[in-house]
Amino acid sequence: MDVEFRDKTLALIETDRAAETRLPISVINSLRQKLVVIRAAPDERTLRNWKSLHYEKMGGDERSIRINTGASAIWLSFSAVQNRRSTLF
């Protein structure tokens, strides 16, 4: 799938400027790993079947994947996949 970032600050996670996002390093590392999985997935069913992602449907056409476990869970929501494109919030 192609990944498109809605927030330009979040797009910095994949660059050397990831520290500018002010996110903990554990979140940055986990998000980078999840982005590799999302890009490698041929379709949404692959993400749904991968239990360790904790893939969930949200309201409307949004989906979520757990990024980090800890005191507070951080969720990555993306719009329903159309033409192998997902938008990350």
N, C-alpha and C positions, 0 to 999 in steps of 0.2 A: 504494500500500500504506500501511496505517497503521503507524506506528512506535511501539513501546512499549519504554521503557528499563527494564532489570532493575536497573541501578545508578543510584541517584538522583544521584550525583555526575556521572555521564556525561551526564545530562539537562541539566546546567548549560551544556553546550557551545553550546546554541542560545540562550542568554540573554546578557545583559551581564556575568554573573558567571562567564564561562568561565575566567577566570584562576584561579579557586578549584580547578580540576581539576588544576593543576600540570603540565599538558601543554604542550609547545612550541607556539608560535603557528602553526607550519607544520602541525602535526597537527590543531589546532583548525580551521584554515581548510579543510584537505582533508576532514576529517570532515563539516563543514557542507555542502560541495559534494556529497559522497557521499550524505548524507541527502536532499538535494533530488532526486537521481537515484532513490533507493530509493522515495521517496514518489510520484514521477511514474510509476514502472513499473507497468503494469497487472497483470503477473504475473511469476513467477520466470523464465520463459523470456527475458524482455526483459533481465534482469540477466545471464543466462548468455550471451546473444548479444553483449553489449557487451564486447568484448575488453579494452579499457583498464581495466576494473574488476578484472581478474584474479580473477574469480569461481571459487571452488572448493568442492567438496563436502568436508566434514570427516566425522568419524565420526557415525553415527546420522543424526539429522535436522538437523544443523548445517551451515551454509554460511558462507563467508568472502569478504570483499572486501578487497583491499589498500587501506589508508588513505593511507600515506605511503611514499615510497621514500627510502632513505638508508642510513646505516650499519646501522640495524636496521629491519626492516619491521614495521609495526604492522598487525594484522589485526582486522577487525571481523567477529565471528561472529554469526549470527542464526539462529533456529530456522526450520525449514521453513515456508514460507508456507501458512497455512490461513485461508481467508476474508479474504485480502488483509491479514493482520496479521503483522508480523515483530517479534521481540523481540531487542533488542540487548544484548549482554553488555558 
